Amino acid sequence: MKVYLYSLICLLVLSCKEPHDSKSVSNQSSILDSLIANEKTPGDEETTEFNWDSVNVDPLEYPNDSTPTSAYILSEGLFHGDEVIPEADKEKWIGLFYNNNKFWLAETKVQATKTFDGILDEEGDSTGIKIKILSKDSCAFVLSGIYNLPLKPVQTVQLSKNIFYPNDSVTFDFKNIKYKITTTGEREGEYFWNYKIYLTITTGNSNTTQLLLASSTLNYMAENFFVADINNDGILDFVFDTSLSENMSRPTLYLSQKKGNEYIMKIVAFHTTTGC
């Protein structure tokens, strides 16, 4: 459960944000900035009551806190004590760094310091944890538990769409491989449900489609997709916030893996945090 150093910032951002229909596509550096700050574009304000009994809601939520992972992902900030792995400063970390819209992976260290949790602590307590990445360069996040990542520049792809509403789609290419993100879902007025995101990868005559995200009901649309070949295998990887709720953040890393003649996206790490 998370305490944001960014809580006030996020409130200011959301209150001053332009209407979501006018939000422009950002470059990948801006995408990372928004992802780190947990900036989200709200759907239309709910001004009327909705009879949920009148619709069929698929209860599927993916990913969720039971989704298996093999690694850790972490960014700078203030967190509740149970949101950071024990002795995080002793882990071996690889950071995704960026500057002037250039990106690279490099080894780095983090500093984990006990601090006052403004949500949970009483006076004199220090159950919160402050994470600082020890580098002079901008670092989007750090990864631990992935030992074959090449420490080199990272190639990125800029999507033509930044926010994905139900029944949206976007196609893009990378190294002669075609990708298509599609969304499904239902909407009545300002209410959304049964929202899903699919990714189709086309290599030669082979098509692979898989589910990236499922949300039964949601407050926010998926946005701020960081798309890059993080593991340098020639197939794109994805990082985006999969929580889609007002008081939660879950940056999630999907890494490509080859399965037979097909490529799939596997969730290898996510970091679930909550506000007040």
C-alpha positions as CSV (number, residue, x, y, z in Angstrom):
1,M,0.0,0.0,0.0
2,K,1.6,3.2,-1.0
3,V,2.3,6.7,0.3
4,Y,3.2,9.0,-2.6
5,L,5.6,11.8,-2.2
6,Y,3.8,12.7,-5.4
7,S,0.2,12.6,-3.9
8,L,-0.1,16.4,-3.9
9,I,1.5,16.7,-7.3
10,C,-0.9,14.1,-8.8
11,L,-3.9,15.9,-7.3
12,L,-2.7,19.1,-8.9
13,V,-2.1,17.4,-12.2
14,L,-5.5,15.8,-12.3
15,S,-7.3,18.9,-11.3
16,C,-5.5,21.0,-14.0
17,K,-5.5,18.4,-16.8
18,E,-7.0,19.3,-20.2
19,P,-10.1,17.3,-21.2
20,H,-9.0,13.8,-22.1
21,D,-10.1,14.0,-25.7
22,S,-7.5,16.7,-26.4
23,K,-4.5,15.0,-24.8
24,S,-1.7,14.7,-27.4
25,V,0.6,11.8,-28.0
26,S,3.8,12.2,-25.9
27,N,7.3,11.1,-26.6
28,Q,8.7,8.2,-24.8
29,S,10.6,10.4,-22.2
30,S,7.3,12.1,-21.3
31,I,5.6,8.7,-21.1
32,L,8.1,7.7,-18.5
33,D,7.7,10.9,-16.6
34,S,3.9,10.4,-16.5
35,L,4.3,6.7,-15.5
36,I,6.6,7.6,-12.6
37,A,4.3,10.3,-11.3
38,N,1.3,8.1,-11.6
39,E,-0.5,10.6,-13.8
40,K,-3.8,9.2,-15.1
41,T,-6.5,10.7,-17.3
42,P,-9.9,10.2,-15.7
43,G,-12.9,9.1,-17.6
44,D,-16.0,11.3,-17.8
45,E,-17.3,12.4,-14.4
46,E,-19.9,10.1,-13.0
47,T,-22.9,12.4,-12.7
48,T,-25.8,9.8,-12.7
49,E,-26.4,6.6,-10.9
50,F,-26.0,3.4,-12.9
51,N,-27.8,0.1,-12.5
52,W,-25.0,-2.4,-12.5
53,D,-27.5,-5.2,-12.2
54,S,-28.7,-4.4,-15.7
55,V,-25.3,-5.5,-17.3
56,N,-23.2,-8.6,-17.3
57,V,-19.8,-7.8,-15.8
58,D,-17.0,-10.2,-16.4
59,P,-15.2,-10.5,-13.0
60,L,-11.8,-11.2,-14.7
61,E,-9.0,-9.0,-13.4
62,Y,-5.6,-9.4,-15.0
63,P,-3.0,-8.9,-13.8
64,N,-3.8,-9.1,-10.1
65,D,-1.7,-9.5,-7.0
66,S,-1.8,-13.3,-7.4
67,T,-0.2,-13.1,-10.9
68,P,3.2,-14.9,-10.6
69,T,6.3,-12.8,-11.3
70,S,10.0,-13.6,-11.3
71,A,11.5,-10.2,-10.8
72,Y,11.1,-6.8,-9.0
73,I,10.5,-3.4,-10.5
74,L,10.8,-0.3,-8.3
75,S,11.0,3.5,-8.8
76,E,11.9,6.4,-6.5
77,G,9.3,7.6,-4.0
78,L,7.8,7.2,-0.5
79,F,6.2,3.8,0.1
80,H,4.3,2.0,2.9
81,G,6.7,-0.5,4.5
82,D,5.0,-3.6,3.0
83,E,5.4,-2.2,-0.5
84,V,9.2,-2.6,-0.7
85,I,11.1,-5.8,-0.6
86,P,13.2,-6.3,2.5
87,E,16.8,-5.0,2.2
88,A,16.1,-3.5,-1.2
89,D,19.4,-1.6,-0.9
90,K,21.3,-4.9,-1.0
91,E,19.7,-6.2,-4.2
92,K,21.5,-6.0,-7.6
93,W,19.6,-3.5,-9.7
94,I,19.6,-2.6,-13.3
95,G,18.1,0.8,-14.1
96,L,16.4,2.1,-17.2
97,F,17.9,5.6,-17.7
98,Y,16.9,8.3,-20.1
99,N,18.0,11.7,-21.3
100,N,17.1,13.8,-24.4
101,N,14.8,10.9,-25.5
102,K,17.7,8.4,-25.4
103,F,17.4,5.3,-23.3
104,W,19.8,2.8,-21.9
105,L,20.2,0.1,-19.2
106,A,23.0,0.3,-16.6
107,E,23.7,-1.2,-13.2
108,T,22.9,1.1,-10.3
109,K,22.2,1.1,-6.6
110,V,19.3,2.2,-4.5
111,Q,19.1,3.7,-1.0
112,A,16.2,2.5,1.2
113,T,15.6,4.7,4.3
114,K,13.0,4.3,7.0
115,T,10.8,7.4,7.2
116,F,7.5,8.7,8.5
117,D,4.4,7.3,6.8
118,G,2.0,10.2,6.6
119,I,-0.9,7.8,6.2
120,L,-0.3,5.1,8.7
121,D,2.2,6.3,11.2
122,E,1.6,8.1,14.5
123,E,4.0,10.6,15.9
124,G,7.4,9.0,16.5
125,D,6.8,6.1,14.1
126,S,8.8,5.4,10.9
127,T,7.3,2.5,9.1
128,G,7.5,4.1,5.6
129,I,10.4,3.6,3.2
130,K,12.0,6.2,1.0
131,I,13.6,4.8,-2.1
132,K,16.3,6.9,-3.9
133,I,18.1,5.7,-7.0
134,L,21.8,6.6,-6.6
135,S,22.5,8.1,-10.0
136,K,22.9,11.6,-11.5
137,D,20.9,10.5,-14.6
138,S,17.1,10.3,-14.8
139,C,16.0,6.7,-14.0
140,A,12.5,5.6,-14.8
141,F,12.7,2.4,-12.7
142,V,15.1,-0.3,-11.6
143,L,14.8,-4.1,-12.1
144,S,16.2,-6.9,-10.0
145,G,16.0,-10.6,-10.7
146,I,16.5,-10.4,-14.5
147,Y,20.1,-11.4,-15.1
148,N,20.4,-11.5,-18.8
149,L,19.6,-7.9,-19.7
150,P,22.2,-6.3,-21.9
151,L,23.7,-3.1,-20.5
152,K,23.4,-1.0,-23.6
153,P,21.2,1.5,-25.4
154,V,17.5,0.6,-25.7
155,Q,15.5,1.1,-28.9
156,T,12.0,2.5,-28.4
157,V,8.9,2.9,-30.5
158,Q,6.5,5.8,-30.3
159,L,2.8,4.8,-30.5
160,S,0.4,7.1,-32.4
161,K,-2.1,6.8,-29.6
162,N,-1.5,7.5,-25.9
163,I,-4.8,6.7,-24.3
164,F,-6.8,3.5,-25.1
165,Y,-10.6,3.6,-24.9
166,P,-12.8,0.6,-25.5
167,N,-12.7,-0.5,-29.2
168,D,-9.5,1.4,-30.0
169,S,-6.6,0.0,-31.9
170,V,-3.2,0.9,-33.1
171,T,-0.7,-0.8,-35.3
172,F,3.1,-0.4,-35.5
173,D,6.2,-2.2,-36.9
174,F,9.6,-3.0,-35.4
175,K,12.3,-4.9,-37.2
176,N,9.9,-6.3,-39.8
177,I,7.5,-7.6,-37.2
178,K,4.0,-6.2,-37.0
179,Y,2.2,-5.4,-33.8
180,K,-1.4,-4.4,-33.1
181,I,-2.9,-3.3,-29.8
182,T,-6.7,-3.6,-29.6
183,T,-9.1,-2.9,-26.8
184,T,-12.6,-4.2,-26.1
185,G,-15.1,-3.1,-23.6
186,E,-18.6,-1.7,-23.0
187,R,-19.7,1.8,-22.1
188,E,-22.9,3.5,-21.1
189,G,-22.4,7.3,-20.6
190,E,-19.6,7.7,-18.2
191,Y,-19.5,4.1,-17.0
192,F,-17.1,1.5,-18.4
193,W,-16.9,-2.3,-17.8
194,N,-15.4,-5.5,-19.3
195,Y,-12.3,-3.6,-20.5
196,K,-9.6,-5.7,-22.1
197,I,-6.4,-5.1,-24.0
198,Y,-5.0,-7.5,-26.6
199,L,-1.7,-7.6,-28.4
200,T,-1.3,-9.3,-31.7
201,I,2.3,-10.1,-33.0
202,T,2.7,-11.0,-36.7
203,T,5.9,-12.7,-37.8
204,G,5.8,-14.0,-41.4
205,N,2.6,-16.1,-41.6
206,S,2.3,-16.5,-37.9
207,N,-0.1,-14.5,-35.7
208,T,-0.1,-14.6,-31.9
209,T,-2.8,-12.8,-30.0
210,Q,-2.8,-12.6,-26.2
211,L,-4.5,-10.8,-23.4
212,L,-2.4,-8.1,-21.8
213,L,-5.0,-6.7,-19.4
214,A,-8.5,-7.3,-18.2
215,S,-10.6,-5.0,-15.8
216,S,-14.2,-5.6,-14.8
217,T,-14.9,-2.0,-14.1
218,L,-12.5,1.0,-14.2
219,N,-12.0,4.6,-13.3
220,Y,-9.2,5.3,-15.9
221,M,-8.2,4.2,-19.3
222,A,-4.9,2.5,-20.0
223,E,-2.3,5.0,-21.1
224,N,1.3,6.0,-21.1
225,F,2.7,2.8,-22.8
226,F,6.4,2.7,-22.8
227,V,7.3,0.5,-25.7
228,A,10.9,-0.7,-26.2
229,D,13.2,-3.6,-26.9
230,I,14.3,-3.8,-23.3
231,N,15.8,-7.3,-23.4
232,N,17.4,-6.7,-26.8
233,D,15.9,-9.8,-28.5
234,G,14.4,-7.9,-31.5
235,I,10.9,-8.1,-30.0
236,L,9.2,-5.2,-28.3
237,D,8.5,-5.1,-24.6
238,F,5.9,-3.0,-22.7
239,V,5.7,-1.1,-19.5
240,F,2.4,0.5,-18.4
241,D,0.3,1.0,-15.3
242,T,-2.3,-1.8,-15.1
243,S,-4.2,-0.7,-12.1
244,L,-6.7,1.6,-13.9
245,S,-8.0,2.8,-10.5
246,E,-7.9,6.1,-8.7
247,N,-6.0,5.2,-5.6
248,M,-3.6,2.6,-6.9
249,S,-0.5,2.3,-9.1
250,R,0.8,-0.9,-10.7
251,P,3.7,-0.3,-13.2
252,T,3.9,-3.6,-15.0
253,L,6.8,-5.0,-17.1
254,Y,5.9,-7.3,-20.0
255,L,9.0,-9.0,-21.5
256,S,9.0,-10.9,-24.8
257,Q,9.7,-14.6,-24.8
258,K,9.8,-17.1,-27.7
259,K,7.5,-20.1,-27.4
260,G,8.0,-22.5,-30.3
261,N,7.7,-20.4,-33.4
262,E,5.7,-17.7,-31.7
263,Y,6.5,-14.7,-29.4
264,I,4.5,-14.0,-26.3
265,M,4.6,-11.3,-23.7
266,K,5.2,-12.5,-20.1
267,I,4.6,-10.4,-17.0
268,V,7.9,-10.6,-15.2
269,A,7.4,-7.8,-12.6
270,F,4.9,-5.3,-11.2
271,H,4.9,-3.0,-8.2
272,T,1.5,-2.5,-6.6
273,T,1.1,0.6,-4.4
274,T,-1.8,2.5,-3.0
275,G,-2.4,6.0,-1.7
276,C,-4.5,7.0,1.3
